[in-house]
Amino acid sequence: MKLDIIGDIHGCLEEFRELTLALGYQWESGIPIHPAGRTLAFVGDLTDRGTESVAVLNVVCRLFEEQSALYVPGNHCNKLYRYFLGNNIQKTHGLETTAAELESLPKEQYQSIRGRFLSMYEQSPLYQIADGRKLVIAHAGIRADYIGRHDSKVKTFVLYGDITGEKHADGSPVRRDWAKKYNGEPFIVYGHTPVKEPREINGTINIDTGCVFGGKLTAFRWPERETVSVPSKQRLVSEKFREFD
């Protein structure tokens, strides 16, 4: 299977469209389809903060339904899932933008996108194991000894990263640099932590290049192991990007 794995979109539809066009996909049918049969995959965090979260959801749900696209949930996806279930959650950290879009929809359209997203979320694994276990796609990454497990400890790691329980001054969680110690066989593709350039280390690559914060939207091509990026059209928020030693 030849995959094009897309980093955290966060409602940036225009950049998503430009990236898929750069990858050779065609949009004649309203969704990106590759003439050579390549498959799109998503590391999660489709929505929140950007201006076109509902449109991104519609495209990705159609790709999942019609083109067997691969999807794994991110922490923002998990929060949207709980919002759709009617759980009492705070509309913060970007969910307020998605909720405002959703709540402005006619009731039938709202119910349609709600049902389709819930179906995609519930049918998708916590992380994808692909290409004969050579490749793993996990939103915030995964430790080698967690691959094959799906318990709550692994779920927390995959959705939020290797968090310490401490908080930075801005309220964001302190995360350990798990990729620096990764020594597993499968190649891990992940996002979650915005970096200025795709970060490849120890058989892992972070492809969240902070599109919604004015960076880039990045895809990782498998098995070619190449990255393709397009520049963001959003305002640069440089403090959102993490620097590594």
NORLIN-V883785 format. One record per residue. PSI is psi in degrees with one decimal (NA if undefined). Layout:
BEGIN
PSI ; PSI
END
This chain:
BEGIN
129.3 ; 120.4 ; 148.1 ; 108.0 ; 122.7 ; 134.3 ; -177.2 ; 116.4 ; -41.0 ; 45.6 ; 10.8 ; 77.9 ; -43.0 ; -42.8 ; -37.3 ; -44.6 ; -47.0 ; -38.7 ; -44.6 ; -35.4 ; -40.2 ; -27.3 ; -2.8 ; 10.4 ; 154.4 ; 141.9 ; 19.2 ; -32.2 ; 5.1 ; -7.8 ; 156.4 ; 121.4 ; 133.5 ; 130.5 ; -23.0 ; 7.8 ; 17.2 ; 156.0 ; 137.0 ; 146.7 ; 153.5 ; 133.6 ; 7.4 ; -176.7 ; 59.9 ; -28.1 ; 179.9 ; 136.4 ; -43.1 ; 176.4 ; -9.0 ; 50.5 ; -40.1 ; -41.3 ; -41.2 ; -44.5 ; -44.6 ; -44.4 ; -48.0 ; -38.6 ; -41.0 ; -40.8 ; -39.8 ; -43.1 ; -38.7 ; -23.3 ; 8.8 ; 34.9 ; 149.7 ; 140.9 ; 139.0 ; 145.5 ; 145.3 ; 178.9 ; -34.8 ; -34.7 ; -41.9 ; -39.7 ; -38.8 ; -39.4 ; -46.7 ; -33.3 ; -46.8 ; -29.9 ; -10.7 ; 14.2 ; 154.4 ; 93.2 ; 157.4 ; 133.5 ; 75.8 ; 174.8 ; 32.1 ; -24.7 ; -28.5 ; -32.6 ; -42.3 ; -43.3 ; -39.6 ; -41.8 ; -48.5 ; -41.5 ; -10.4 ; -6.0 ; 150.5 ; 150.5 ; -42.1 ; -41.7 ; -39.6 ; -48.1 ; -34.8 ; -50.9 ; -33.7 ; -50.2 ; -39.3 ; -41.3 ; -44.7 ; -41.1 ; -46.4 ; -44.5 ; -46.8 ; -25.1 ; -13.0 ; 146.2 ; 165.3 ; -35.6 ; 152.0 ; 131.6 ; 120.7 ; 167.6 ; 54.1 ; 38.1 ; 14.1 ; -20.1 ; 136.7 ; 133.0 ; 119.3 ; 133.8 ; -56.9 ; 9.8 ; 178.5 ; 140.0 ; 152.2 ; -41.3 ; -5.2 ; -16.2 ; 123.8 ; -15.0 ; 154.1 ; 25.8 ; 177.2 ; -33.8 ; -42.1 ; -41.1 ; -44.1 ; -43.2 ; -47.4 ; -36.3 ; -36.4 ; -10.7 ; -173.4 ; 76.3 ; 148.3 ; -16.4 ; -11.6 ; 165.3 ; 145.0 ; 172.4 ; -31.9 ; 2.8 ; -8.3 ; 150.5 ; 147.2 ; 128.1 ; 138.3 ; 155.0 ; 77.3 ; -33.4 ; -26.3 ; -23.7 ; 3.2 ; 133.0 ; 25.8 ; 170.5 ; -47.7 ; 146.3 ; 130.9 ; 125.4 ; 127.4 ; 179.1 ; -126.4 ; -49.4 ; 111.5 ; 130.5 ; 152.4 ; -32.3 ; 151.0 ; 132.2 ; 110.2 ; 125.1 ; 134.2 ; 42.2 ; 26.7 ; 156.5 ; 129.4 ; 118.5 ; 16.0 ; 95.5 ; 30.1 ; 45.7 ; -46.1 ; -14.3 ; 17.6 ; 13.0 ; -111.8 ; 161.6 ; 128.7 ; 143.0 ; 149.3 ; 122.7 ; 128.2 ; 132.3 ; 7.2 ; -25.3 ; 45.8 ; 149.6 ; 146.9 ; 131.3 ; 153.5 ; 147.6 ; 148.5 ; 153.5 ; 5.4 ; 165.0 ; 137.1 ; 127.9 ; 83.3 ; -27.8 ; -11.2 ; -12.4 ; 138.9 ; 137.1 ; 139.2 ; 152.1 ; NA
END
